[in-house]
Each structure stands twice: as C-alpha cells, then as structure tokens.
Amino acid sequence: MQACGQASLDDAARSLHGVPGKADPPGLGCPGFADTTGVLPVMRLTALVSVALLSLIARGEAHDLWLTPGTGESLHVHYGHPDEPSLPSAAKLVSLTAIGRDGSRALTATPAADGSPVLSAPLTQPEAQLVAASYDNGYWVRLGDGSYRNASRRLVPEGAKSQWSMKFAKAVLGAEAPYDRVVGHALEIVPLENPGAAKGAIRVRVLFEGRPVVGGLVTVADGAKVEREADLARARTDTEGVATVPLKQAGPQILSVGRKVTPSATPDLAETDAYAATLSFTVLDPKTN
C-alpha cells in the first residue's frame, strides 16, 4: 500500500495557507491543524480565535475541519475555509467528544442559533478539555469537465479521479486539558509538551493508524496574515514521527497534516483514501519568538 506522496503533502500545506497547489474538490486534500492549551477566559479566547481565523488562511481548494471555543460554555465546529466558511453537516459529524481529567462524554452539535455557519455544542468546563471530532466527508469523483460530484466511482465510473475523504480535528482548551491523550483518530497530531506553555516551537508526534508517520509535513498558521510559500512555518516528522514545529508568535495556532493512501480500502468505490487532521491551541506568552 502506497502512502500519500510528497507532492500531495506539500499541496495540502499550500492550500491551507492560500498558496497555489493542486486543486482538490470540496473536502478533499491533505490538511491538518495544531493543538495547544489556553489559559485565557473563554470569552476573550473566542474573540482572539475568531479574529485570527478570519485572517488565518487565504482560500485554498481543500476544505478543512477545525474546532474553536464558542460563546460562553460552548464549542464551535467549523468547515471550509476561515475566510469562506460552510456549514458543516451534522449528519457527517461521526463523533464529537470532550475529554477531561475525570473522563469523557459525547457532545451533540447543532447549527448555531445565530445563523453563523458553524455547528455548536454545549461544553462544560471549557477551560480544561481536549475535544476531538471525526467527520466523514464521503466519496468524491472528478468529472471530465473538472467539476466534482459527491458520489463513488461505482456510480460514476466515467470519473477521472475518485477519493474517500475523512477529516479529524482536535482542540486543546485550557491548561488542565489532557493535551497528550491519544484519541485514536486514523490520522492524529499529538503534542509532546504542554501547548499553552510552548515558547518558539512545539514538539508533536504524527500518528497514522497508531503508527508514527515518517516524513509527514506539519504546517502551522500564525493567525495573523496570509503567508507566501517561502515564509510558511513547517517541519517534517523524523523516523519516530516527531516534528519540532516553529511558532512565530503568540495567539491561536493551527497545526495541520494530511495523508493519502492508494489503493483505497474500498477500491470498488474510490481510488484513494484522503485523511486530514487539525489540532488547535492558543499560545499566551507574548514572548514567543
């Protein structure tokens, strides 16, 4: 089985940061995000994250899934691009779990009452939770005219390209969150140190099906501006799946990674399985770099 090639990993990073890369249909691509712990009051953290995400990334072709604190005791599930969000499908949200030091519980997300394009879930003790989400974006086939259809190649055999798209997201909320917990996502970014206390860089391990990913590209958005490809903060994982990812400034951080596997586990339905993972957190120390 051949894993996602170098080109697809690099294209995922370009897409996340608004740099031209290979076009992918809605929901395809190889992105991922970051993870950290915030100590700010949730209302202030929400404002910081919201402002930062609006300017985080220019629109790319791949759609992403990420988590942020909502207003009060709530969590928001985002999909699409920070500057052009789409309402996530509650039916495709396979799981949404809050994990604290004293256990875990399933969350139920519904469209936000204020009409914003997010799913919202009640969240108690938002200052001490690791939240994890899985999102099945289904099968996609590229047609001859370059457009995409949300269907398998079994139903659209004339399609030139077909993929199954699965997305995972984690958010570390608060200094007491169990940030180093491995939640068991097919593709997952696990911090090896407290994200909220990171200074200048953070060490993370990337796992695919529980095993270290070698040579995976982890990128980070600093939440301040669109960056040129040459200026992107990035790091590749070593033989242990570990990357030391540079953090350019304090504030919201989103680490990202992606992986494509060919042939698909369901070859009658798709050629490739595309996985994307994000991990979000906030660095509070203004002295970061």
N, C-alpha and C positions, 0 to 999 in steps of 0.2 A: 504494500500500500504506500503510495507516494503522498507525502505531506505537502501543505501549501508551499509553493516555491518562493524563492527570494523576491521575485518581482511582485507577487501578489501581496506579500507583507509590506513592501515598500509603497505600493499603490494605496494600501489601506491608510498608511500614515499620511500620504499626500492628501487623500480625500478628507481625512479628519481635520486637516489644517488648511484646507482651501487651496491646496497646490494641485495642479493638473495631474491626473493619473488615468489609469484605465477606468472607463465608465462601468458602473455596475447598476443593476436595476434597484428599485426601492427595496431596501432591506438586505441587499447582498453586499459583499465586500468583507474585509478582514479588519474591523476596528476593535477597540477596547479602550478602557479608561483607567483612572487612578483610584487610590484609596488613601484616606487619611482620617485623623480624628480631630474634631473641632471642639474647642472649649468655649467658643462664643455662645452667648444666649441664642436660642434658635431663631428668634425674630431677626436679629442682626445678621446671623449666618445666612438666613434665607435671602435677605436683601443682597448680601455680598455675592452669593451664588447666582442669583437671578441676573444681576447686573453683569457679572463676569461671563456667564454663559451666553448672553446676548452678543458679546463681542469676542467669544472664545474662538470660534472657527468660522471661516467662510464656507459657503455652501459647497459640499462635495457631492459625489454621486451616490455614495453608500449612505444608508440610513443607520442610525445608531440608537441604542437604548442606554439611558443613564438615569440615576436616581439623585434627588436632592431633598433637603428638608422643605416641608411646606409651611404654611402659616399655622402658628400655634403647634399643637401636638398632632402633626400630620406629615405624611411623606408624599412626594410627587414622583410619578413615573413619566419620563419623557421619551419621545421617539422622534426620529427625523434628524433635523439639524438645529443647532441653537438659534440660528437666525431665520429658520423656516421650519418651525415645529409642526408635527402632525399629531393628531390624537391617537395614542396607542389603542390597539384593540384589546378590550378586556378579555375577549374570548381566546386571544393568543397568549395572554399572560398565564403561563402554565403554573408558575408558583411565585409567591412573594412572601418572604419570611423575615421576621425580625428576631435577631439572636442577641440575647443579653447574657450576663454572667450567670443568671439564675435559670436559664432555659430559653426555649424558642417558641414562637407562636406564628401561625399563619395570619397574613393580613388580607383583607378584601379591598380591592381598589375599584373605584367607580369614577366616571367622568366628573371633573371638578364642578362644583356648584356655580362658580362664577363664569363658566363657559370657556375658560382657558383650555388650550389643547394639551391637557395632562390628565392622567389618572391620579386620583387622590385616595390615600388610605389613612385611617386613624392610627396614630403611633404614640403609645405611652412611653414615658422616659426617653424622649428623643435624644437626650444628651449622653446616652450610654448604650447605643445599639449598633450592631452590624446588620445591615439589611441586604438581602440577596434576592435577585429576581431572575427568572428564566422566561424566555419569550420565543415561541415557535412561530417564525415568520413564514413558514410553509415553503412550497415549491415554486420556482420561477423559471420561465422559459423565455429565451430571447428569440424574437421572430425575425424574419428576413428583412423587415424594414427598420430593424434596430430597436423597436419597442419591446416591452416585456409584458408577459401575461402571468398572473398568479395561478399557475397550473403545473402539473407534472408533464414530463415528456411522454408519458404513456398516453395522455390525452392529446398532446400536441407534438407528435413525433417529428413534424417538419421543423421544429425549433432548432436553431443553430447552437444554442448553449443552454444548459439546464443545471440548476443548483437547488439544494435544500438549504435554507437559511435559519440558523439558530443563534440567538443573542442572549448574553448573560450580563448582568450588572450587579455591582456591589457598592455600598456606600458605608463608610465608617463615620458614625455620628457620635462625637464625644470622646473625652479622654478615657472613659471607663469601658468603652466598647471592646469586645473580644476581637481585635483587629487581625490577629494571626490565625483565626479559625479557618480551616479548610472546609468549605461548604459542600464540595463535591460536584461543582459545575464541570461540564465536559472541558471547558476552557476557563481558566481562572488565574487571576493575579493575586498573590498572597504577599502582603508586606512582611518583611523580616525584622522590622523595627516599628516603634510607635509612629505612625504617620504624622500625628499632630506635633510631635517633637522633632521632626526632621529638620535638618539645617543644611541647605545647599544641595542635598541629594538624598535619595531614599533607596534602600536595597529591597528588591522584591524578587519573588520566585514565580515563574510562569509554569503552570501545570496543564497538560492536556491528557484527559482521561487518567488523572492521578500521577502521571509521569512528567519529569522535567522536560521542558521544551528547549532544545539546543538551537541557538542562532535566531531565536524569535526577536522581532523588532518591537521594542516598547517605546512609545512616544508619549510626550506629556504636553498638554496645552497649559499655558500660564494664566489663562483667563483674562488677558489684558488686550491682546491685539492679534490680528492675522499675521502670521509669520511666513517669510519666504522659506522655501525648502531648505536652503543652505543654513537657515537660522533655527531650524527645528531642534528642540531638545530631544534626544533619543539615546537609546542604549540597546545593545544586543545581549541576549542571555548567553551565559557560558555553558560549559558541559554539565553543570549542576542545575541549569535552568534559572540561574540568578543573574539579575542585571542591576547595576547601580545607576539609577535614573537621575539626571540632574534636575534640580528645581530652581528656576530662575528668580522667583520672587515668592513672597508670602501670599496667602489668599487661597481661593479654590483651585484645586488641581484635578486634572482628569488624566489618568494613565490609560493607554489603550494598547491592545494587541489583537491579532487575528490569525486565523489558521484555516487553510483549505485542504481537504483530503480528497484525493482521487484514486480509485473509483469511489463513488458514494456507497454507503452502507445499504442503500436501496437502489441498485443500478437500473432497475426497470423504470424508476421514477425520475432519476436525476443522474447526471454525470459526476457531480462534485457535491460534497458537503462543506458548507461555509460556516465557520464559527467566528463569533466576535465577542469580546469581553471588555467591560469597562470597570474601572474602580475609581471612585471619587472620594475626596477628603479635603480638608482645609488646613493649611499651614498658617499658624497665627504669628510666628516670630517674624517681625518686620526686618530682621537682620539676615534672613535667608538670602545668601549670595549678595 
